[in-house]
């Protein structure tokens, strides 16, 4: 049979375990959010650079399929994670762009 002090120790242990689990969940969420922000930033840079190359220099380093794939992925990420967009690069430039595949930036 447990003594009262052992019960308190057990409750403390359970509470500590709960805090550790919650902290790991927060860290996991932060890591996931950081990864999403990094991917959005990467896709924004890719779309911007390749748009400049295509529209300003009349050249292309990638095929249309790849550009469209990146642009669609960027659109989907921005739709799925609107609360993370404030932490992304070029937030004002990409704010009102709905169809990135056919976008015209002020280059």
Biopython code that builds the backbone (N, CA, C, O; Angstrom):
import numpy as np
from Bio.PDB.StructureBuilder import StructureBuilder

atoms = [
    (1, "UNK", "N", (0.837, -1.175, 0.000)),
    (1, "UNK", "CA", (0.000, 0.000, 0.000)),
    (1, "UNK", "C", (0.891, 1.251, 0.000)),
    (1, "UNK", "O", (1.931, 1.307, 0.656)),
    (2, "UNK", "N", (0.430, 2.255, -0.771)),
    (2, "UNK", "CA", (1.201, 3.499, -0.870)),
    (2, "UNK", "C", (1.050, 4.331, 0.388)),
    (2, "UNK", "O", (-0.019, 4.402, 0.994)),
    (3, "UNK", "N", (2.124, 4.939, 0.748)),
    (3, "UNK", "CA", (2.044, 5.935, 1.798)),
    (3, "UNK", "C", (1.625, 7.241, 1.148)),
    (3, "UNK", "O", (1.734, 7.407, -0.067)),
    (4, "UNK", "N", (1.152, 8.154, 1.958)),
    (4, "UNK", "CA", (0.675, 9.429, 1.430)),
    (4, "UNK", "C", (1.786, 10.163, 0.684)),
    (4, "UNK", "O", (1.533, 10.746, -0.370)),
    (5, "UNK", "N", (2.985, 10.146, 1.198)),
    (5, "UNK", "CA", (4.094, 10.835, 0.522)),
    (5, "UNK", "C", (4.376, 10.192, -0.833)),
    (5, "UNK", "O", (4.724, 10.887, -1.787)),
    (6, "UNK", "N", (4.228, 8.871, -0.922)),
    (6, "UNK", "CA", (4.427, 8.191, -2.200)),
    (6, "UNK", "C", (3.355, 8.595, -3.206)),
    (6, "UNK", "O", (3.636, 8.725, -4.398)),
    (7, "UNK", "N", (2.137, 8.792, -2.732)),
    (7, "UNK", "CA", (1.063, 9.241, -3.620)),
    (7, "UNK", "C", (1.356, 10.635, -4.153)),
    (7, "UNK", "O", (1.160, 10.911, -5.337)),
    (8, "UNK", "N", (1.827, 11.510, -3.272)),
    (8, "UNK", "CA", (2.176, 12.863, -3.720)),
    (8, "UNK", "C", (3.318, 12.820, -4.734)),
    (8, "UNK", "O", (3.314, 13.553, -5.722)),
    (9, "UNK", "N", (4.286, 11.956, -4.474)),
    (9, "UNK", "CA", (5.393, 11.797, -5.421)),
    (9, "UNK", "C", (4.876, 11.294, -6.766)),
    (9, "UNK", "O", (5.330, 11.736, -7.821)),
    (10, "UNK", "N", (3.932, 10.376, -6.716)),
    (10, "UNK", "CA", (3.357, 9.837, -7.947)),
    (10, "UNK", "C", (2.607, 10.925, -8.711)),
    (10, "UNK", "O", (2.729, 11.024, -9.932)),
    (11, "UNK", "N", (1.831, 11.740, -7.997)),
    (11, "UNK", "CA", (1.118, 12.842, -8.653)),
    (11, "UNK", "C", (2.097, 13.846, -9.254)),
    (11, "UNK", "O", (1.886, 14.348, -10.358)),
    (12, "UNK", "N", (3.165, 14.133, -8.520)),
    (12, "UNK", "CA", (4.191, 15.038, -9.051)),
    (12, "UNK", "C", (4.820, 14.464, -10.313)),
    (12, "UNK", "O", (5.056, 15.179, -11.287)),
    (13, "UNK", "N", (5.083, 13.183, -10.282)),
    (13, "UNK", "CA", (5.671, 12.524, -11.445)),
    (13, "UNK", "C", (4.719, 12.581, -12.635)),
    (13, "UNK", "O", (5.141, 12.856, -13.758)),
    (14, "UNK", "N", (3.445, 12.323, -12.393)),
    (14, "UNK", "CA", (2.452, 12.393, -13.469)),
    (14, "UNK", "C", (2.345, 13.810, -14.021)),
    (14, "UNK", "O", (2.263, 14.008, -15.233)),
    (15, "UNK", "N", (2.346, 14.792, -13.123)),
    (15, "UNK", "CA", (2.265, 16.187, -13.551)),
    (15, "UNK", "C", (3.498, 16.575, -14.361)),
    (15, "UNK", "O", (3.387, 17.258, -15.379)),
    (16, "UNK", "N", (4.664, 16.144, -13.911)),
    (16, "UNK", "CA", (5.906, 16.416, -14.636)),
    (16, "UNK", "C", (5.872, 15.761, -16.012)),
    (16, "UNK", "O", (6.262, 16.376, -17.005)),
    (17, "UNK", "N", (5.410, 14.528, -16.072)),
    (17, "UNK", "CA", (5.314, 13.823, -17.357)),
    (17, "UNK", "C", (4.366, 14.547, -18.299)),
    (17, "UNK", "O", (4.641, 14.675, -19.492)),
    (18, "UNK", "N", (3.254, 15.019, -17.760)),
    (18, "UNK", "CA", (2.289, 15.760, -18.579)),
    (18, "UNK", "C", (2.927, 17.029, -19.134)),
    (18, "UNK", "O", (2.744, 17.356, -20.307)),
    (19, "UNK", "N", (3.674, 17.743, -18.297)),
    (19, "UNK", "CA", (4.345, 18.968, -18.749)),
    (19, "UNK", "C", (5.380, 18.672, -19.827)),
    (19, "UNK", "O", (5.507, 19.424, -20.793)),
    (20, "UNK", "N", (6.113, 17.589, -19.665)),
    (20, "UNK", "CA", (7.115, 17.209, -20.668)),
    (20, "UNK", "C", (6.439, 16.891, -21.993)),
    (20, "UNK", "O", (6.913, 17.309, -23.049)),
    (21, "UNK", "N", (5.340, 16.158, -21.943)),
    (21, "UNK", "CA", (4.605, 15.810, -23.166)),
    (21, "UNK", "C", (4.069, 17.069, -23.835)),
    (21, "UNK", "O", (4.184, 17.223, -25.051)),
    (22, "UNK", "N", (3.485, 17.971, -23.048)),
    (22, "UNK", "CA", (2.965, 19.221, -23.613)),
    (22, "UNK", "C", (4.085, 20.058, -24.218)),
    (22, "UNK", "O", (3.908, 20.658, -25.278)),
    (23, "UNK", "N", (5.234, 20.102, -23.552)),
    (23, "UNK", "CA", (6.372, 20.869, -24.064)),
    (23, "UNK", "C", (6.879, 20.273, -25.375)),
    (23, "UNK", "O", (7.216, 21.005, -26.305)),
    (24, "UNK", "N", (6.931, 18.955, -25.447)),
    (24, "UNK", "CA", (7.356, 18.305, -26.693)),
    (24, "UNK", "C", (6.374, 18.610, -27.812)),
    (24, "UNK", "O", (6.782, 18.814, -28.955)),
    (25, "UNK", "N", (5.081, 18.643, -27.496)),
    (25, "UNK", "CA", (4.068, 18.949, -28.507)),
    (25, "UNK", "C", (4.235, 20.374, -29.017)),
    (25, "UNK", "O", (4.133, 20.619, -30.219)),
    (26, "UNK", "N", (4.491, 21.316, -28.112)),
    (26, "UNK", "CA", (4.713, 22.706, -28.516)),
    (26, "UNK", "C", (5.944, 22.798, -29.408)),
    (26, "UNK", "O", (5.914, 23.458, -30.446)),
    (27, "UNK", "N", (7.031, 22.133, -29.003)),
    (27, "UNK", "CA", (8.250, 22.139, -29.816)),
    (27, "UNK", "C", (8.010, 21.502, -31.176)),
    (27, "UNK", "O", (8.521, 21.973, -32.192)),
    (28, "UNK", "N", (7.231, 20.430, -31.188)),
    (28, "UNK", "CA", (6.911, 19.761, -32.452)),
    (28, "UNK", "C", (6.122, 20.708, -33.352)),
    (28, "UNK", "O", (6.396, 20.802, -34.548)),
    (29, "UNK", "N", (5.141, 21.409, -32.780)),
    (29, "UNK", "CA", (4.352, 22.360, -33.556)),
    (29, "UNK", "C", (5.227, 23.495, -34.071)),
    (29, "UNK", "O", (5.099, 23.902, -35.226)),
    (30, "UNK", "N", (6.122, 24.014, -33.216)),
    (30, "UNK", "CA", (7.019, 25.085, -33.646)),
    (30, "UNK", "C", (7.929, 24.616, -34.764)),
    (30, "UNK", "O", (8.172, 25.358, -35.717)),
    (31, "UNK", "N", (8.434, 23.397, -34.663)),
    (31, "UNK", "CA", (9.295, 22.842, -35.705)),
    (31, "UNK", "C", (8.519, 22.695, -37.000)),
    (31, "UNK", "O", (9.036, 23.005, -38.073)),
    (32, "UNK", "N", (7.294, 22.230, -36.909)),
    (32, "UNK", "CA", (6.448, 22.073, -38.095)),
    (32, "UNK", "C", (6.164, 23.437, -38.724)),
    (32, "UNK", "O", (6.253, 23.591, -39.942)),
    (33, "UNK", "N", (5.826, 24.411, -37.908)),
    (33, "UNK", "CA", (5.546, 25.756, -38.423)),
    (33, "UNK", "C", (6.783, 26.362, -39.079)),
    (33, "UNK", "O", (6.683, 26.986, -40.136)),
    (34, "UNK", "N", (7.941, 26.181, -38.461)),
    (34, "UNK", "CA", (9.179, 26.698, -39.051)),
    (34, "UNK", "C", (9.453, 26.047, -40.400)),
    (34, "UNK", "O", (9.887, 26.712, -41.340)),
    (35, "UNK", "N", (9.200, 24.750, -40.492)),
    (35, "UNK", "CA", (9.415, 24.046, -41.761)),
    (35, "UNK", "C", (8.464, 24.561, -42.836)),
    (35, "UNK", "O", (8.860, 24.706, -43.993)),
    (36, "UNK", "N", (7.220, 24.838, -42.469)),
    (36, "UNK", "CA", (6.245, 25.371, -43.422)),
    (36, "UNK", "C", (6.671, 26.765, -43.874)),
    (36, "UNK", "O", (6.621, 27.071, -45.065)),
    (37, "UNK", "N", (7.085, 27.606, -42.940)),
    (37, "UNK", "CA", (7.538, 28.960, -43.285)),
    (37, "UNK", "C", (8.750, 28.894, -44.211)),
    (37, "UNK", "O", (8.829, 29.642, -45.186)),
    (38, "UNK", "N", (9.689, 28.007, -43.911)),
    (38, "UNK", "CA", (10.868, 27.855, -44.768)),
    (38, "UNK", "C", (10.479, 27.419, -46.175)),
    (38, "UNK", "O", (11.039, 27.906, -47.157)),
    (39, "UNK", "N", (9.519, 26.500, -46.274)),
    (39, "UNK", "CA", (9.086, 26.035, -47.591)),
    (39, "UNK", "C", (8.361, 27.143, -48.356)),
    (39, "UNK", "O", (8.579, 27.309, -49.556)),
    (40, "UNK", "N", (7.508, 27.895, -47.677)),
    (40, "UNK", "CA", (6.831, 29.027, -48.328)),
    (40, "UNK", "C", (7.868, 30.035, -48.814)),
    (40, "UNK", "O", (7.780, 30.520, -49.943)),
    (41, "UNK", "N", (8.843, 30.352, -47.978)),
    (41, "UNK", "CA", (9.895, 31.290, -48.377)),
    (41, "UNK", "C", (10.665, 30.779, -49.591)),
    (41, "UNK", "O", (10.960, 31.538, -50.515)),
    (42, "UNK", "N", (10.983, 29.507, -49.581)),
    (42, "UNK", "CA", (11.714, 28.911, -50.705)),
    (42, "UNK", "C", (10.902, 29.009, -51.987)),
    (42, "UNK", "O", (11.416, 29.427, -53.025)),
    (43, "UNK", "N", (9.627, 28.623, -51.914)),
    (43, "UNK", "CA", (8.781, 28.670, -53.113)),
    (43, "UNK", "C", (8.578, 30.107, -53.581)),
    (43, "UNK", "O", (8.537, 30.351, -54.786)),
    (44, "UNK", "N", (8.450, 31.050, -52.678)),
    (44, "UNK", "CA", (8.307, 32.451, -53.081)),
    (44, "UNK", "C", (9.557, 32.934, -53.816)),
    (44, "UNK", "O", (9.457, 33.599, -54.847)),
    (45, "UNK", "N", (10.725, 32.600, -53.286)),
    (45, "UNK", "CA", (11.963, 32.997, -53.962)),
    (45, "UNK", "C", (12.066, 32.350, -55.339)),
    (45, "UNK", "O", (12.457, 33.001, -56.308)),
    (46, "UNK", "N", (11.717, 31.071, -55.422)),
    (46, "UNK", "CA", (11.793, 30.380, -56.710)),
    (46, "UNK", "C", (10.852, 31.005, -57.730)),
    (46, "UNK", "O", (11.242, 31.256, -58.870)),
    (47, "UNK", "N", (9.629, 31.254, -57.322)),
    (47, "UNK", "CA", (8.651, 31.851, -58.237)),
    (47, "UNK", "C", (9.107, 33.246, -58.655)),
    (47, "UNK", "O", (9.011, 33.605, -59.828)),
    (48, "UNK", "N", (9.592, 34.016, -57.721)),
    (48, "UNK", "CA", (10.043, 35.370, -58.027)),
    (48, "UNK", "C", (11.246, 35.364, -58.973)),
    (48, "UNK", "O", (11.249, 36.079, -59.975)),
    (49, "UNK", "N", (12.252, 34.576, -58.664)),
    (49, "UNK", "CA", (13.459, 34.527, -59.499)),
    (49, "UNK", "C", (13.136, 34.040, -60.904)),
    (49, "UNK", "O", (13.578, 34.633, -61.887)),
    (50, "UNK", "N", (12.373, 32.971, -60.999)),
    (50, "UNK", "CA", (12.092, 32.411, -62.317)),
    (50, "UNK", "C", (11.099, 33.262, -63.105)),
    (50, "UNK", "O", (11.093, 33.223, -64.335)),
    (51, "UNK", "N", (10.267, 34.024, -62.413)),
    (51, "UNK", "CA", (9.412, 34.993, -63.109)),
    (51, "UNK", "C", (10.266, 36.106, -63.708)),
    (51, "UNK", "O", (10.046, 36.520, -64.846)),
    (52, "UNK", "N", (11.235, 36.585, -62.941)),
    (52, "UNK", "CA", (12.142, 37.626, -63.460)),
    (52, "UNK", "C", (12.921, 37.119, -64.665)),
    (52, "UNK", "O", (13.038, 37.813, -65.675)),
    (53, "UNK", "N", (13.445, 35.924, -64.556)),
    (53, "UNK", "CA", (14.212, 35.358, -65.674)),
    (53, "UNK", "C", (13.329, 35.222, -66.904)),
    (53, "UNK", "O", (13.754, 35.526, -68.019)),
    (54, "UNK", "N", (12.111, 34.768, -66.701)),
    (54, "UNK", "CA", (11.213, 34.515, -67.832)),
    (54, "UNK", "C", (10.686, 35.813, -68.447)),
    (54, "UNK", "O", (10.759, 36.013, -69.660)),
    (55, "UNK", "N", (10.155, 36.692, -67.593)),
    (55, "UNK", "CA", (9.489, 37.892, -68.111)),
    (55, "UNK", "C", (10.448, 39.040, -68.417)),
    (55, "UNK", "O", (10.203, 39.812, -69.344)),
    (56, "UNK", "N", (11.514, 39.164, -67.668)),
    (56, "UNK", "CA", (12.444, 40.277, -67.886)),
    (56, "UNK", "C", (13.553, 39.930, -68.866)),
    (56, "UNK", "O", (13.946, 40.752, -69.694)),
    (57, "UNK", "N", (14.054, 38.701, -68.764)),
    (57, "UNK", "CA", (15.194, 38.307, -69.590)),
    (57, "UNK", "C", (14.794, 37.445, -70.784)),
    (57, "UNK", "O", (15.623, 37.069, -71.613)),
    (58, "UNK", "N", (13.499, 37.147, -70.845)),
    (58, "UNK", "CA", (12.979, 36.329, -71.941)),
    (58, "UNK", "C", (13.756, 35.016, -72.074)),
    (58, "UNK", "O", (14.146, 34.607, -73.167)),
    (59, "UNK", "N", (13.963, 34.378, -70.931)),
    (59, "UNK", "CA", (14.713, 33.130, -70.895)),
    (59, "UNK", "C", (14.079, 32.230, -69.839)),
    (59, "UNK", "O", (13.174, 32.645, -69.116)),
    (60, "UNK", "N", (14.559, 31.012, -69.762)),
    (60, "UNK", "CA", (14.014, 30.088, -68.782)),
    (60, "UNK", "C", (15.091, 29.088, -68.369)),
    (60, "UNK", "O", (15.824, 28.566, -69.208)),
    (61, "UNK", "N", (15.172, 28.835, -67.080)),
    (61, "UNK", "CA", (16.104, 27.837, -66.561)),
    (61, "UNK", "C", (15.396, 26.542, -66.189)),
    (61, "UNK", "O", (16.029, 25.497, -66.037)),
    (62, "UNK", "N", (14.090, 26.620, -66.045)),
    (62, "UNK", "CA", (13.287, 25.445, -65.690)),
    (62, "UNK", "C", (12.138, 25.326, -66.674)),
    (62, "UNK", "O", (11.782, 26.290, -67.352)),
    (63, "UNK", "N", (11.565, 24.139, -66.746)),
    (63, "UNK", "CA", (10.425, 23.966, -67.651)),
    (63, "UNK", "C", (9.144, 24.476, -66.997)),
    (63, "UNK", "O", (9.087, 24.680, -65.784)),
    (64, "UNK", "N", (8.126, 24.676, -67.816)),
    (64, "UNK", "CA", (6.850, 25.209, -67.328)),
    (64, "UNK", "C", (6.217, 24.300, -66.283)),
    (64, "UNK", "O", (5.597, 24.775, -65.331)),
    (65, "UNK", "N", (6.374, 22.996, -66.462)),
    (65, "UNK", "CA", (5.795, 22.038, -65.520)),
    (65, "UNK", "C", (6.338, 22.279, -64.103)),
    (65, "UNK", "O", (5.573, 22.295, -63.138)),
    (66, "UNK", "N", (7.646, 22.464, -63.984)),
    (66, "UNK", "CA", (8.266, 22.682, -62.674)),
    (66, "UNK", "C", (7.795, 23.995, -62.062)),
    (66, "UNK", "O", (7.466, 24.056, -60.878)),
    (67, "UNK", "N", (7.768, 25.040, -62.877)),
    (67, "UNK", "CA", (7.300, 26.341, -62.386)),
    (67, "UNK", "C", (5.857, 26.237, -61.895)),
    (67, "UNK", "O", (5.530, 26.715, -60.809)),
    (68, "UNK", "N", (5.001, 25.615, -62.694)),
    (68, "UNK", "CA", (3.593, 25.463, -62.308)),
    (68, "UNK", "C", (3.448, 24.636, -61.037)),
    (68, "UNK", "O", (2.607, 24.940, -60.191)),
    (69, "UNK", "N", (4.256, 23.603, -60.900)),
    (69, "UNK", "CA", (4.207, 22.762, -59.704)),
    (69, "UNK", "C", (4.578, 23.578, -58.464)),
    (69, "UNK", "O", (3.911, 23.490, -57.433)),
    (70, "UNK", "N", (5.649, 24.371, -58.572)),
    (70, "UNK", "CA", (6.056, 25.213, -57.449)),
    (70, "UNK", "C", (4.988, 26.251, -57.124)),
    (70, "UNK", "O", (4.680, 26.492, -55.957)),
    (71, "UNK", "N", (4.432, 26.854, -58.151)),
    (71, "UNK", "CA", (3.419, 27.894, -57.943)),
    (71, "UNK", "C", (2.158, 27.318, -57.299)),
    (71, "UNK", "O", (1.584, 27.928, -56.397)),
    (72, "UNK", "N", (1.730, 26.147, -57.761)),
    (72, "UNK", "CA", (0.550, 25.502, -57.156)),
    (72, "UNK", "C", (0.822, 25.129, -55.703)),
    (72, "UNK", "O", (-0.034, 25.304, -54.835)),
    (73, "UNK", "N", (2.019, 24.615, -55.449)),
    (73, "UNK", "CA", (2.359, 24.260, -54.076)),
    (73, "UNK", "C", (2.359, 25.505, -53.186)),
    (73, "UNK", "O", (1.875, 25.468, -52.055)),
    (74, "UNK", "N", (2.896, 26.588, -53.697)),
    (74, "UNK", "CA", (2.897, 27.841, -52.942)),
    (74, "UNK", "C", (1.475, 28.317, -52.675)),
    (74, "UNK", "O", (1.154, 28.714, -51.555)),
    (75, "UNK", "N", (0.634, 28.279, -53.682)),
    (75, "UNK", "CA", (-0.778, 28.662, -53.487)),
    (75, "UNK", "C", (-1.421, 27.815, -52.401)),
    (75, "UNK", "O", (-2.091, 28.338, -51.511)),
    (76, "UNK", "N", (-1.214, 26.504, -52.478)),
    (76, "UNK", "CA", (-1.816, 25.602, -51.498)),
    (76, "UNK", "C", (-1.300, 25.876, -50.087)),
    (76, "UNK", "O", (-2.078, 25.905, -49.133)),
    (77, "UNK", "N", (0.000, 26.074, -49.959)),
    (77, "UNK", "CA", (0.571, 26.362, -48.637)),
    (77, "UNK", "C", (0.015, 27.659, -48.067)),
    (77, "UNK", "O", (-0.308, 27.731, -46.881)),
    (78, "UNK", "N", (-0.097, 28.675, -48.900)),
    (78, "UNK", "CA", (-0.627, 29.961, -48.435)),
    (78, "UNK", "C", (-2.099, 29.845, -48.060)),
    (78, "UNK", "O", (-2.550, 30.513, -47.130)),
    (79, "UNK", "N", (-2.846, 29.020, -48.761)),
    (79, "UNK", "CA", (-4.253, 28.799, -48.413)),
    (79, "UNK", "C", (-4.387, 28.002, -47.118)),
    (79, "UNK", "O", (-5.275, 28.268, -46.308)),
    (80, "UNK", "N", (-3.502, 27.025, -46.929)),
    (80, "UNK", "CA", (-3.586, 26.143, -45.767)),
    (80, "UNK", "C", (-3.062, 26.789, -44.485)),
    (80, "UNK", "O", (-3.507, 26.446, -43.390)),
    (81, "UNK", "N", (-2.125, 27.717, -44.617)),
    (81, "UNK", "CA", (-1.471, 28.303, -43.441)),
    (81, "UNK", "C", (-1.476, 29.831, -43.489)),
    (81, "UNK", "O", (-0.411, 30.447, -43.449)),
    (82, "UNK", "N", (-2.649, 30.449, -43.573)),
    (82, "UNK", "CA", (-2.686, 31.914, -43.671)),
    (82, "UNK", "C", (-2.123, 32.607, -42.427)),
    (82, "UNK", "O", (-1.622, 33.728, -42.516)),
    (83, "UNK", "N", (-2.202, 31.949, -41.280)),
    (83, "UNK", "CA", (-1.699, 32.548, -40.045)),
    (83, "UNK", "C", (-0.170, 32.607, -39.990)),
    (83, "UNK", "O", (0.387, 33.325, -39.159)),
    (84, "UNK", "N", (0.511, 31.866, -40.858)),
    (84, "UNK", "CA", (1.976, 31.875, -40.874)),
    (84, "UNK", "C", (2.551, 32.879, -41.872)),
    (84, "UNK", "O", (3.755, 33.135, -41.867)),
    (85, "UNK", "N", (1.710, 33.441, -42.715)),
    (85, "UNK", "CA", (2.198, 34.287, -43.807)),
    (85, "UNK", "C", (2.849, 35.575, -43.324)),
    (85, "UNK", "O", (3.712, 36.122, -44.011)),
    (86, "UNK", "N", (2.455, 36.064, -42.165)),
    (86, "UNK", "CA", (3.067, 37.281, -41.627)),
    (86, "UNK", "C", (4.547, 37.080, -41.315)),
    (86, "UNK", "O", (5.317, 38.040, -41.286)),
    (87, "UNK", "N", (4.937, 35.839, -41.083)),
    (87, "UNK", "CA", (6.327, 35.534, -40.744)),
    (87, "UNK", "C", (7.160, 35.162, -41.968)),
    (87, "UNK", "O", (8.330, 34.804, -41.839)),
    (88, "UNK", "N", (6.563, 35.245, -43.141)),
    (88, "UNK", "CA", (7.246, 34.861, -44.379)),
    (88, "UNK", "C", (7.832, 36.079, -45.088)),
    (88, "UNK", "O", (7.415, 37.213, -44.853)),
    (89, "UNK", "N", (8.800, 35.825, -45.954)),
    (89, "UNK", "CA", (9.403, 36.904, -46.735)),
    (89, "UNK", "C", (8.426, 37.390, -47.791)),
    (89, "UNK", "O", (7.514, 36.668, -48.193)),
    (90, "UNK", "N", (8.627, 38.613, -48.230)),
    (90, "UNK", "CA", (7.823, 39.224, -49.290)),
    (90, "UNK", "C", (6.330, 39.167, -48.983)),
    (90, "UNK", "O", (5.515, 38.982, -49.887)),
    (91, "UNK", "N", (5.969, 39.326, -47.715)),
    (91, "UNK", "CA", (4.566, 39.158, -47.325)),
    (91, "UNK", "C", (3.640, 40.141, -48.025)),
    (91, "UNK", "O", (2.517, 39.783, -48.377)),
    (92, "UNK", "N", (4.087, 41.364, -48.230)),
    (92, "UNK", "CA", (3.230, 42.345, -48.898)),
    (92, "UNK", "C", (3.129, 42.085, -50.396)),
    (92, "UNK", "O", (2.080, 42.312, -50.998)),
    (93, "UNK", "N", (4.205, 41.614, -50.993)),
    (93, "UNK", "CA", (4.211, 41.370, -52.431)),
    (93, "UNK", "C", (3.336, 40.187, -52.831)),
    (93, "UNK", "O", (2.773, 40.177, -53.926)),
    (94, "UNK", "N", (3.217, 39.203, -51.966)),
    (94, "UNK", "CA", (2.450, 38.006, -52.284)),
    (94, "UNK", "C", (1.069, 38.009, -51.635)),
    (94, "UNK", "O", (0.322, 37.039, -51.768)),
    (95, "UNK", "N", (0.724, 39.085, -50.935)),
    (95, "UNK", "CA", (-0.511, 39.126, -50.152)),
    (95, "UNK", "C", (-1.768, 38.942, -51.001)),
    (95, "UNK", "O", (-2.648, 38.164, -50.635)),
    (96, "UNK", "N", (-1.860, 39.636, -52.109)),
    (96, "UNK", "CA", (-3.098, 39.636, -52.890)),
    (96, "UNK", "C", (-3.022, 38.800, -54.160)),
    (96, "UNK", "O", (-3.894, 38.903, -55.022)),
    (97, "UNK", "N", (-2.006, 37.989, -54.281)),
    (97, "UNK", "CA", (-1.872, 37.161, -55.480)),
    (97, "UNK", "C", (-2.640, 35.865, -55.262)),
    (97, "UNK", "O", (-2.335, 35.097, -54.350)),
    (98, "UNK", "N", (-3.624, 35.632, -56.097)),
    (98, "UNK", "CA", (-4.452, 34.439, -55.963)),
    (98, "UNK", "C", (-4.012, 33.337, -56.913)),
    (98, "UNK", "O", (-4.004, 32.164, -56.542)),
    (99, "UNK", "N", (-3.652, 33.701, -58.120)),
    (99, "UNK", "CA", (-3.255, 32.702, -59.108)),
    (99, "UNK", "C", (-1.799, 32.963, -59.471)),
    (99, "UNK", "O", (-1.497, 33.789, -60.332)),
    (100, "UNK", "N", (-0.924, 32.263, -58.817)),
    (100, "UNK", "CA", (0.502, 32.510, -59.012)),
    (100, "UNK", "C", (1.005, 32.000, -60.357)),
    (100, "UNK", "O", (1.977, 32.527, -60.898)),
    (101, "UNK", "N", (0.352, 30.988, -60.893)),
    (101, "UNK", "CA", (0.821, 30.435, -62.169)),
    (101, "UNK", "C", (0.746, 31.471, -63.275)),
    (101, "UNK", "O", (1.541, 31.430, -64.214)),
    (102, "UNK", "N", (-0.183, 32.386, -63.182)),
    (102, "UNK", "CA", (-0.355, 33.404, -64.213)),
    (102, "UNK", "C", (-0.052, 34.794, -63.669)),
    (102, "UNK", "O", (-0.554, 35.793, -64.184)),
    (103, "UNK", "N", (0.751, 34.851, -62.656)),
    (103, "UNK", "CA", (0.925, 36.128, -61.985)),
    (103, "UNK", "C", (1.825, 37.077, -62.757)),
    (103, "UNK", "O", (2.700, 36.674, -63.523)),
    (104, "UNK", "N", (1.576, 38.318, -62.527)),
    (104, "UNK", "CA", (2.433, 39.371, -63.056)),
    (104, "UNK", "C", (2.842, 40.218, -61.861)),
    (104, "UNK", "O", (2.032, 40.957, -61.302)),
    (105, "UNK", "N", (4.089, 40.102, -61.483)),
    (105, "UNK", "CA", (4.600, 40.904, -60.377)),
    (105, "UNK", "C", (5.104, 42.227, -60.918)),
    (105, "UNK", "O", (5.436, 42.339, -62.098)),
    (106, "UNK", "N", (5.160, 43.198, -60.080)),
    (106, "UNK", "CA", (5.774, 44.468, -60.459)),
    (106, "UNK", "C", (7.285, 44.284, -60.392)),
    (106, "UNK", "O", (7.932, 44.679, -59.422)),
    (107, "UNK", "N", (7.825, 43.686, -61.426)),
    (107, "UNK", "CA", (9.257, 43.350, -61.431)),
    (107, "UNK", "C", (10.081, 44.526, -61.882)),
    (107, "UNK", "O", (11.306, 44.432, -61.950)),
]
sb = StructureBuilder()
sb.init_structure("model")
sb.init_model(0)
sb.init_chain("A")
sb.init_seg("    ")
for serial, (resi, resn, name, xyz) in enumerate(atoms, 1):
    if name == "N":
        sb.init_residue(resn, " ", resi, " ")
    sb.init_atom(name, np.array(xyz, "f"), 0.0, 1.0, " ", f" {name:<3s}", serial, name[0])
structure = sb.get_structure()
